[in-house]
Amino acid sequence: MTALGIPSNVNGNIDEDTVIGVTDTLTVRASHIRQEAIMWQPLLRSAVIKEHDYNVIATYDTMTQEQQKERLKVDGLNIVKTLINLTVSICNEKILQHVLVLIKRCT
């Protein structure tokens, strides 16, 4: 067992089946997080996020993954700045997870 509680084989290495299982679990969780709609407007109204960031994320978040990829090619720096701003300004765990999933999709 590793320090993180992940089962390991006799050599202390993490078993490949375990890695695949963990990866599958994370992929499924990320998919569920992505499907949960985030209401960005109340965050703007309560001044948790700035208007510019709201405009960027409200549009970007409603795009398909393919549309997001195309948008990143055109306006990637602006989108990444907005995602970073959101990770700094938001304290809600659900919303932060959603933003992190969007960041992961940028890579």
Order of alpha helices (4+ residues) and beta strands (2+ residues): alpha-alpha-alpha-alpha-alpha
